């Protein structure tokens, strides 16, 4: 969206203090939107920061109430808060950690939708959820993450049907591996902090895509902004993959 389109718009982003969420906060601030960043760890950005733990329904409800007290409506909601767990094979699943991942990645999104939906602009509001290529494909040693992101795709489709009659669209983006420090650190930890092994693994990820490269944070943001904007006014209930072509 252009600066003029966003100058009076309210954008709410969960998980806005780090990674793609922090980049989204900066992106929309630069476009003159009124940005609320909901996170457990305030980053000191120029956004209006509100403490929010998506695992706690009362925390999400309170955060959305604070947004509504400040702004008449939410134009764009980006449900981005999530976690990537450590590798665990199926026979070694830590059920406590499995529950934690589901609570953050799936139930946290459901709570975000529940408490934000009444405040969404109607008609014309747009909700974008950060899913994953693991919303539709599996990967070994990531059962909790894959299960949570498959659930997110179901939420997208169900919420799109529920909110569509009110003129509110619900979509998602499905990032594949994205070139971030967090990804590199995860690869290092999974390869015993051996930089040579990590480089080989990183290159294998790139070569597994049609474009032979890893997607960038900017490419993910542009897909989210497209879904948030009127340019995608006829699109709802969809997940757009940003993965360089994992086919």
Backbone bond lengths (Angstrom), bond angles and torsions (degrees), N, CA, C in turn:
res aa  C-N    CA-C-N  psi(-1)  N-CA   C-N-CA  omega(-1)  CA-C   N-CA-C  phi
1 X - - - 1.457 - - 1.518 110.30 -
2 X 1.325 116.74 152.51 1.456 120.68 179.74 1.519 110.38 -81.67
3 X 1.342 115.36 165.70 1.464 120.13 178.41 1.518 111.58 -58.01
4 X 1.338 117.14 -41.65 1.456 120.25 -177.33 1.522 111.03 -66.31
5 X 1.339 117.52 -34.64 1.458 120.80 178.89 1.524 111.73 -69.56
6 X 1.325 116.89 -27.07 1.455 121.59 -173.91 1.520 114.05 -100.36
7 X 1.323 117.88 -8.86 1.460 120.40 -170.00 1.520 113.12 -59.93
8 X 1.319 118.21 -26.70 1.456 120.78 178.78 1.523 111.32 -117.41
9 X 1.328 116.72 18.31 1.460 121.09 -177.18 1.522 111.46 -95.44
10 X 1.321 115.68 145.64 1.459 122.26 174.84 1.519 109.08 -103.15
11 X 1.326 115.73 122.87 1.463 122.42 179.99 1.525 107.97 -117.67
12 X 1.317 117.02 124.76 1.467 122.65 179.04 1.523 108.62 -112.21
13 X 1.333 116.00 127.51 1.468 121.67 -176.53 1.523 108.83 -126.57
14 X 1.326 117.87 122.00 1.461 120.03 172.94 1.526 108.81 -90.33
15 X 1.325 115.52 149.33 1.465 119.13 -175.61 1.515 111.24 66.74
16 X 1.337 115.81 40.03 1.458 120.57 -172.44 1.513 116.09 -89.90
17 X 1.324 117.85 6.11 1.470 119.42 -174.49 1.516 114.59 -96.78
18 X 1.322 117.88 -9.41 1.467 118.98 -177.70 1.523 110.47 -152.92
19 X 1.327 115.18 164.50 1.456 121.35 174.03 1.511 113.88 58.00
20 X 1.325 115.65 -139.67 1.461 121.41 -179.40 1.525 110.38 -61.26
21 X 1.330 117.58 -35.33 1.462 120.43 179.39 1.509 112.84 -60.95
22 X 1.328 117.05 -44.51 1.468 120.88 178.46 1.521 110.80 -64.92
23 X 1.331 116.42 -38.38 1.465 120.10 178.00 1.524 110.69 -65.77
24 X 1.330 117.15 -36.47 1.464 120.78 176.49 1.523 111.15 -65.21
25 X 1.326 116.73 -42.00 1.468 120.49 177.36 1.522 109.79 -57.23
26 X 1.317 117.75 -48.70 1.467 121.50 179.78 1.524 111.05 -62.01
27 X 1.329 116.39 -41.99 1.465 121.73 -178.50 1.524 110.84 -58.18
28 X 1.323 116.56 -48.26 1.462 119.18 -176.85 1.524 112.92 -77.81
29 X 1.319 117.86 -29.24 1.461 119.51 173.02 1.522 110.78 -63.12
30 X 1.325 116.37 -40.59 1.464 120.73 179.40 1.518 111.64 -64.89
31 X 1.319 116.55 -20.33 1.462 120.90 179.88 1.528 112.00 -102.14
32 X 1.323 114.88 17.65 1.473 122.57 170.42 1.522 114.44 69.65
33 X 1.324 117.76 20.35 1.461 119.94 174.56 1.526 109.95 -77.55
34 X 1.318 115.67 160.28 1.463 121.55 170.99 1.525 105.89 -89.77
35 X 1.318 116.64 109.35 1.466 121.55 -169.30 1.527 111.18 -109.08
36 X 1.323 115.15 129.06 1.460 122.40 172.34 1.522 108.04 -108.34
37 X 1.321 116.17 126.47 1.462 121.93 177.81 1.524 108.64 -109.69
38 X 1.329 116.18 115.64 1.461 121.78 -178.54 1.521 108.97 -105.01
39 X 1.329 116.62 118.58 1.461 120.23 -175.52 1.524 109.34 -161.71
40 X 1.319 115.63 161.91 1.465 121.17 175.18 1.518 112.23 -75.08
41 X 1.330 115.99 -26.15 1.465 120.66 -173.06 1.521 110.20 -123.56
42 X 1.324 118.68 92.93 1.468 121.10 178.36 1.521 111.18 -54.05
43 X 1.332 115.75 139.63 1.466 120.12 -175.70 1.518 113.11 -103.50
44 X 1.335 117.03 -7.51 1.457 119.58 -177.58 1.511 113.39 80.88
45 X 1.335 117.28 20.53 1.461 120.41 179.10 1.526 109.73 -74.88
46 X 1.336 115.71 175.31 1.464 120.75 178.75 1.528 112.17 -79.78
47 X 1.322 116.92 -2.91 1.457 120.36 176.55 1.526 110.24 -70.84
48 X 1.318 116.06 164.99 1.458 120.91 171.34 1.525 106.32 -80.92
49 X 1.320 116.61 109.83 1.461 120.80 -173.62 1.527 110.72 -95.92
50 X 1.325 115.40 132.25 1.462 122.13 -179.96 1.523 108.32 -128.37
51 X 1.329 115.97 128.29 1.465 119.75 175.93 1.525 109.48 -62.85
52 X 1.326 115.66 132.04 1.461 119.14 -179.34 1.520 109.89 -155.97
53 X 1.319 115.92 126.93 1.460 122.98 174.05 1.520 107.09 -110.20
54 X 1.338 117.43 107.84 1.464 119.86 -174.43 1.527 112.38 -66.80
55 X 1.340 117.86 -12.76 1.467 120.35 176.17 1.528 111.60 -76.92
56 X 1.319 116.31 -14.37 1.465 122.34 -175.01 1.530 108.82 -112.59
57 X 1.319 116.92 108.67 1.466 120.67 -177.08 1.520 111.76 -57.99
58 X 1.329 117.27 -37.86 1.466 119.85 179.23 1.523 111.34 -64.79
59 X 1.337 116.48 -36.20 1.462 120.68 178.22 1.522 110.70 -66.25
60 X 1.328 116.52 -41.94 1.469 120.28 179.16 1.524 110.01 -66.28
61 X 1.324 116.60 -44.52 1.464 120.78 179.00 1.525 111.09 -59.47
62 X 1.330 116.45 -44.20 1.465 121.09 179.76 1.519 111.30 -64.34
63 X 1.333 116.55 -42.04 1.467 120.40 -179.49 1.522 110.87 -62.89
64 X 1.330 117.02 -44.16 1.462 120.15 -179.57 1.526 111.01 -68.04
65 X 1.329 116.92 -32.78 1.468 119.71 176.05 1.524 110.56 -63.93
66 X 1.331 116.83 -38.61 1.464 120.77 177.75 1.524 110.80 -65.64
67 X 1.333 116.56 -38.73 1.464 119.81 176.39 1.524 109.48 -61.42
68 X 1.318 116.72 -46.34 1.463 121.32 -176.75 1.525 111.57 -67.19
69 X 1.316 117.55 -30.72 1.467 120.15 177.10 1.520 111.69 -68.52
70 X 1.330 115.76 -25.06 1.465 120.91 -177.26 1.520 112.40 -95.74
71 X 1.328 116.86 -34.68 1.464 121.29 -176.05 1.520 109.93 -128.17
72 X 1.310 115.35 143.62 1.459 120.12 -176.77 1.521 112.05 -66.83
73 X 1.339 116.44 -28.70 1.460 119.25 -175.59 1.519 109.00 -157.21
74 X 1.320 115.42 164.24 1.462 122.08 172.14 1.522 107.62 -106.25
75 X 1.313 116.20 122.24 1.464 120.13 178.11 1.527 111.49 -85.29
76 X 1.333 115.67 -42.25 1.467 121.32 -178.62 1.524 108.79 -133.25
77 X 1.320 116.30 127.59 1.465 122.29 173.07 1.523 108.22 -115.87
78 X 1.326 116.19 125.89 1.463 120.74 176.27 1.525 107.40 -116.35
79 X 1.331 115.88 105.74 1.464 121.96 -179.88 1.525 107.76 -86.60
80 X 1.313 115.03 93.32 1.463 121.56 -169.58 1.529 113.82 -112.39
81 X 1.327 117.93 -16.03 1.465 119.85 -176.04 1.526 110.79 -60.03
82 X 1.319 115.76 133.50 1.460 119.87 179.96 1.512 111.09 -171.89
83 X 1.323 114.97 173.46 1.456 120.93 -178.55 1.521 109.12 -141.50
84 X 1.338 115.74 145.15 1.463 121.79 173.19 1.527 107.10 -109.06
85 X 1.334 118.47 118.33 1.464 120.57 -175.70 1.523 112.24 -81.88
86 X 1.309 114.82 172.30 1.465 120.35 173.77 1.520 109.30 -72.46
87 X 1.323 115.76 160.56 1.465 120.32 178.43 1.521 111.06 -65.70
88 X 1.331 115.76 136.26 1.467 122.07 173.49 1.522 108.15 -147.66
89 X 1.324 116.86 125.93 1.460 119.50 176.04 1.527 109.00 -70.90
90 X 1.319 116.33 161.28 1.462 120.33 -176.37 1.524 111.95 -56.94
91 X 1.330 116.60 -41.35 1.463 118.78 -178.23 1.525 112.84 -74.68
92 X 1.330 116.39 -8.55 1.468 120.31 179.83 1.531 112.68 -117.85
93 X 1.327 116.06 22.27 1.465 119.52 -179.87 1.530 110.60 -59.85
94 X 1.315 114.97 129.16 1.463 121.79 171.15 1.529 106.16 -88.00
95 X 1.320 117.05 106.16 1.460 120.25 -172.71 1.524 112.84 -64.73
96 X 1.314 117.31 -30.49 1.468 119.95 176.31 1.525 110.23 -65.82
97 X 1.329 116.72 -42.52 1.459 120.40 178.20 1.522 110.55 -69.87
98 X 1.333 117.03 -37.26 1.461 121.38 177.03 1.530 109.75 -57.21
99 X 1.327 115.59 -45.98 1.465 120.50 179.27 1.525 111.17 -62.12
100 X 1.329 116.45 -41.34 1.472 121.00 179.19 1.526 110.65 -59.43
101 X 1.321 117.10 -44.96 1.466 121.07 -178.58 1.525 110.68 -64.25
102 X 1.324 117.09 -43.76 1.462 120.51 178.15 1.527 110.50 -63.01
103 X 1.324 117.08 -41.01 1.468 120.76 -179.37 1.522 111.69 -62.42
104 X 1.327 117.15 -39.65 1.465 120.18 -178.61 1.521 111.18 -79.28
105 X 1.329 116.60 -52.49 1.465 121.20 -169.62 1.521 114.23 -78.71
106 X 1.314 117.45 -26.86 1.465 120.13 -175.65 1.527 112.23 -115.83
107 X 1.326 116.99 -58.49 1.462 118.99 -179.41 1.527 110.25 -65.57
108 X 1.327 117.05 -34.46 1.461 120.61 176.69 1.516 112.43 -61.59
109 X 1.336 116.43 -38.69 1.468 120.13 176.72 1.526 109.96 -68.14
110 X 1.340 116.53 -42.48 1.462 119.68 178.96 1.531 111.04 -59.96
111 X 1.334 116.65 -42.43 1.469 120.14 178.51 1.523 111.03 -64.64
112 X 1.330 115.98 -39.92 1.465 120.40 178.76 1.521 110.61 -61.04
113 X 1.333 116.88 -45.16 1.465 120.63 178.79 1.530 110.63 -64.55
114 X 1.315 116.41 -43.88 1.473 121.02 -177.63 1.524 111.94 -56.35
115 X 1.328 115.68 -46.82 1.464 118.88 -172.71 1.526 113.45 -90.27
116 X 1.326 117.19 -16.28 1.468 119.43 177.70 1.521 112.23 -91.16
117 X 1.327 117.30 -30.50 1.466 120.72 -173.47 1.525 113.73 -53.60
118 X 1.340 119.56 -42.97 1.469 118.37 -179.32 1.529 113.94 -63.70
119 X 1.333 116.67 -19.85 1.466 120.44 -178.20 1.523 112.76 -97.49
120 X 1.342 117.52 -3.79 1.462 119.45 -177.02 1.525 111.26 -69.64
121 X 1.322 115.49 144.55 1.461 120.69 175.36 1.526 108.71 -59.04
122 X 1.320 115.42 132.12 1.457 119.70 -177.64 1.526 109.94 -139.61
123 X 1.347 116.43 116.37 1.468 127.39 -1.89 1.528 111.40 -82.11
124 X 1.321 115.57 167.97 1.458 121.46 171.43 1.505 115.98 110.67
125 X 1.334 118.20 -8.25 1.458 119.48 179.05 1.520 111.91 -72.83
126 X 1.328 115.42 152.75 1.466 120.20 179.74 1.520 109.97 -133.82
127 X 1.332 115.34 130.45 1.457 122.58 175.71 1.519 108.15 -113.40
128 X 1.327 116.07 129.11 1.466 121.12 177.09 1.524 107.86 -123.89
129 X 1.320 116.00 127.32 1.461 122.11 -177.57 1.523 109.00 -110.77
130 X 1.321 116.19 134.84 1.458 120.21 176.15 1.523 108.95 -81.47
131 X 1.332 114.75 105.57 1.452 120.94 174.66 1.514 109.36 -95.98
132 X 1.319 116.08 -131.68 1.462 121.18 -177.50 1.522 107.68 -172.83
133 X 1.336 116.50 162.57 1.465 117.04 168.33 1.526 109.40 -62.59
134 X 1.337 116.38 -20.14 1.462 119.96 175.64 1.522 112.57 -78.23
135 X 1.334 116.75 6.64 1.459 120.46 168.51 1.523 110.57 -75.90
136 X 1.334 116.71 -16.87 1.470 119.88 -179.06 1.530 113.58 -132.31
137 X 1.329 118.58 -12.48 1.460 120.75 179.37 1.523 110.41 -128.28
138 X 1.309 115.12 157.83 1.452 120.12 177.76 1.513 112.24 -96.65
139 X 1.318 115.73 164.34 1.461 123.05 172.52 1.520 107.38 -145.77
140 X 1.320 117.95 143.81 1.461 119.37 178.78 1.527 111.42 -67.45
141 X 1.312 115.34 150.52 1.471 123.28 173.73 1.527 114.07 68.41
142 X 1.319 117.17 15.33 1.471 120.64 -178.02 1.528 111.20 -134.22
143 X 1.321 116.70 40.17 1.464 120.24 -173.67 1.522 112.81 -56.63
144 X 1.326 117.64 -45.13 1.467 119.95 -176.95 1.523 111.28 -65.43
145 X 1.328 116.52 -41.77 1.460 120.76 -178.93 1.525 110.60 -66.98
146 X 1.333 116.31 -47.14 1.465 120.65 -179.41 1.530 110.17 -61.74
147 X 1.320 116.96 -44.12 1.464 120.02 178.92 1.528 111.15 -61.45
148 X 1.326 116.60 -42.79 1.466 119.86 -178.79 1.519 111.48 -65.17
149 X 1.326 116.95 -40.87 1.463 119.61 -177.29 1.526 112.25 -77.21
150 X 1.336 118.11 -29.23 1.462 119.05 170.04 1.529 109.65 -62.14
151 X 1.324 116.16 -40.63 1.456 120.05 177.65 1.514 112.70 -62.22
152 X 1.327 116.66 -36.56 1.465 121.16 178.26 1.526 110.76 -60.58
153 X 1.331 117.39 -40.57 1.463 120.02 178.75 1.528 110.35 -62.20
154 X 1.326 116.82 -39.58 1.456 119.60 175.93 1.515 112.19 -62.88
155 X 1.327 117.12 -40.57 1.467 121.09 177.06 1.523 111.19 -60.97
156 X 1.331 115.97 -43.45 1.467 120.33 -179.88 1.522 110.26 -56.35
157 X 1.322 116.39 -48.34 1.465 120.31 -175.84 1.527 111.67 -69.31
158 X 1.326 117.06 -42.20 1.457 120.06 -179.80 1.527 111.59 -67.68
159 X 1.338 116.39 -44.58 1.467 119.90 179.74 1.524 111.52 -65.08
160 X 1.337 116.73 -34.81 1.469 119.84 178.01 1.525 110.49 -61.66
161 X 1.329 116.82 -39.30 1.462 120.33 178.30 1.524 111.30 -70.21
162 X 1.328 116.88 -39.38 1.462 120.58 -179.83 1.525 112.63 -67.62
163 X 1.329 116.63 -41.76 1.464 120.87 -171.99 1.522 113.71 -96.22
164 X 1.330 116.85 -13.90 1.463 120.28 -179.62 1.519 114.08 -55.22
165 X 1.344 119.35 -44.07 1.465 119.55 179.39 1.527 113.89 -60.54
166 X 1.331 116.45 -19.31 1.468 120.44 177.31 1.525 112.00 -91.59
167 X 1.331 116.22 2.69 1.459 119.86 -179.51 1.513 113.53 78.44
168 X 1.328 116.90 20.04 1.469 121.87 178.61 1.521 108.45 -105.97
169 X 1.320 116.46 126.01 1.465 121.09 -179.12 1.529 110.45 -96.22
170 X 1.331 115.50 147.52 1.467 121.68 178.30 1.524 108.42 -132.90
171 X 1.316 115.96 119.34 1.464 121.75 179.32 1.522 109.62 -137.97
172 X 1.314 115.37 176.88 1.455 120.05 177.62 1.508 111.75 -143.85
173 X 1.312 115.44 160.14 1.463 121.16 169.85 1.523 107.55 -112.20
174 X 1.326 115.21 146.23 1.455 121.06 179.98 1.511 110.81 -119.06
175 X 1.326 117.67 82.13 1.466 118.76 178.36 1.529 111.12 -65.35
176 X 1.330 114.75 141.90 1.451 119.86 165.55 1.517 107.02 -88.84
177 X 1.319 118.39 -154.56 1.466 119.19 172.37 1.528 109.80 -57.78
178 X 1.317 116.64 131.39 1.466 121.91 -178.71 1.524 108.34 -119.54
179 X 1.321 115.79 137.17 1.468 121.66 -175.45 1.520 110.62 -69.91
180 X 1.320 116.23 88.12 1.460 122.45 177.64 1.525 109.45 -132.55
181 X 1.329 115.05 162.44 1.468 119.43 175.34 1.526 110.58 -61.92
182 X 1.336 116.27 -34.80 1.464 119.89 -179.16 1.525 110.91 -62.86
183 X 1.341 116.70 -41.58 1.465 119.62 177.80 1.516 110.45 -63.73
184 X 1.317 116.13 -46.08 1.465 119.27 -179.05 1.532 110.60 -60.92
185 X 1.329 117.19 -41.00 1.460 120.31 179.54 1.523 111.54 -65.24
186 X 1.346 116.89 -38.60 1.464 119.58 177.57 1.524 110.84 -64.86
187 X 1.333 115.94 -41.63 1.463 119.58 179.12 1.523 110.45 -63.92
188 X 1.321 116.22 -41.07 1.468 119.84 177.96 1.528 111.21 -61.01
189 X 1.330 115.92 -45.80 1.466 119.15 -177.53 1.520 111.25 -65.29
190 X 1.331 116.78 -32.85 1.463 120.40 179.81 1.527 112.18 -78.96
191 X 1.330 116.11 -9.23 1.468 121.03 179.02 1.525 111.00 -120.50
192 X 1.338 115.11 34.31 1.466 122.44 173.69 1.524 112.51 56.38
193 X 1.357 116.00 33.08 1.467 122.58 179.68 1.525 112.92 57.80
194 X 1.322 115.31 25.30 1.467 121.61 175.86 1.530 107.79 -89.58
195 X 1.329 117.01 109.35 1.466 121.00 -174.75 1.519 112.03 -64.01
196 X 1.316 118.11 -35.28 1.467 120.36 178.86 1.527 110.71 -65.23
197 X 1.329 116.30 -45.00 1.461 119.81 177.62 1.527 110.89 -63.56
198 X 1.326 115.53 -39.27 1.463 119.86 179.72 1.521 110.91 -64.22
199 X 1.327 116.89 -39.82 1.469 120.58 178.28 1.522 111.02 -62.12
200 X 1.335 116.19 -41.43 1.467 120.65 179.04 1.525 109.99 -64.01
201 X 1.328 116.34 -43.64 1.465 121.34 -179.96 1.524 110.47 -63.84
202 X 1.328 116.99 -44.53 1.462 122.12 179.82 1.526 110.47 -60.41
203 X 1.331 116.36 -43.61 1.462 120.68 179.65 1.524 110.76 -65.85
204 X 1.329 116.84 -36.05 1.461 119.80 178.04 1.529 110.84 -63.96
205 X 1.330 116.39 -38.66 1.461 119.61 175.28 1.525 110.83 -60.25
206 X 1.326 116.22 -45.49 1.464 120.76 -179.35 1.524 111.24 -62.72
207 X 1.321 116.82 -43.84 1.460 120.76 -177.17 1.524 112.40 -70.79
208 X 1.334 116.42 -15.06 1.459 120.03 177.65 1.514 113.67 -82.18
209 X 1.325 117.51 2.45 1.463 122.06 178.94 1.520 110.71 -108.25
210 X 1.322 116.31 158.15 1.465 120.57 178.32 1.521 111.72 -64.42
211 X 1.332 117.33 -34.37 1.465 121.01 -178.83 1.523 112.84 -85.76
212 X 1.333 116.75 -6.11 1.474 122.72 179.21 1.527 112.10 60.21
213 X 1.329 115.29 36.54 1.463 120.04 176.22 1.517 109.31 -158.43
214 X 1.321 114.67 162.93 1.462 121.79 177.72 1.530 109.55 -85.58
215 X 1.321 116.65 142.82 1.463 120.49 176.79 1.527 110.39 -66.62
216 X 1.320 115.81 157.33 1.465 121.48 179.68 1.529 110.61 -104.75
217 X 1.316 115.45 161.18 1.464 120.97 176.48 1.523 110.04 -58.73
218 X 1.325 116.76 -40.74 1.468 121.04 -178.92 1.527 111.09 -60.75
219 X 1.322 117.04 -38.24 1.467 119.95 179.92 1.527 111.19 -67.24
220 X 1.318 116.78 -37.23 1.463 120.15 176.53 1.528 110.03 -65.53
221 X 1.326 116.76 -43.82 1.463 121.14 179.85 1.523 111.07 -61.46
222 X 1.315 117.59 -42.23 1.463 120.31 -179.17 1.526 111.20 -64.34
223 X 1.330 117.26 -35.87 1.464 120.04 176.71 1.526 110.65 -67.22
224 X 1.327 116.27 -42.13 1.465 120.31 177.57 1.524 110.47 -62.41
225 X 1.329 116.70 -44.60 1.462 120.31 -179.01 1.525 111.15 -64.20
226 X 1.323 117.24 -37.22 1.471 120.59 176.19 1.523 110.14 -59.99
227 X 1.331 116.86 -47.30 1.461 120.15 -179.05 1.523 111.95 -68.27
228 X 1.329 116.67 -28.34 1.463 120.56 178.82 1.524 112.32 -76.93
229 X 1.311 116.94 -20.51 1.464 121.71 -170.08 1.526 112.54 -95.32
230 X 1.340 116.80 165.14 1.461 121.00 176.22 1.528 113.41 -63.52
231 X 1.331 117.95 -14.87 1.465 120.00 177.34 1.522 111.89 -60.24
232 X 1.328 116.76 -23.72 1.470 120.54 -179.76 1.525 111.01 -109.53
233 X 1.327 116.61 30.83 1.470 121.15 -172.04 1.527 113.91 -60.12
234 X 1.321 117.68 -21.24 1.464 120.63 179.16 1.512 113.68 -97.62
235 X 1.334 117.30 9.40 1.464 121.28 -175.67 1.523 110.07 -112.94
236 X 1.321 116.64 125.86 1.465 121.24 172.01 1.521 109.41 -153.80
237 X 1.329 115.33 152.47 1.457 120.85 -179.72 1.510 114.21 76.09
238 X 1.326 117.32 17.81 1.463 121.23 -174.67 1.527 111.73 -114.50
239 X 1.323 114.77 156.80 1.463 122.84 172.83 1.521 107.67 -119.74
240 X 1.323 117.09 119.95 1.464 121.69 177.72 1.521 108.63 -98.91
241 X 1.320 116.01 120.36 1.461 120.41 179.53 1.523 110.78 -80.01
242 X 1.321 116.17 137.19 1.466 122.78 174.91 1.520 105.47 -125.07
243 X 1.328 115.57 84.57 1.461 119.88 -167.69 1.525 114.13 -139.92
244 X 1.329 116.61 8.61 1.460 119.06 -178.35 1.514 113.52 73.44
245 X 1.320 116.48 4.30 1.457 120.24 179.52 1.519 113.07 96.34
246 X 1.331 116.69 64.37 1.471 121.07 171.58 1.521 105.96 -89.19
247 X 1.325 115.91 101.25 1.466 121.09 -168.44 1.524 111.86 -119.06
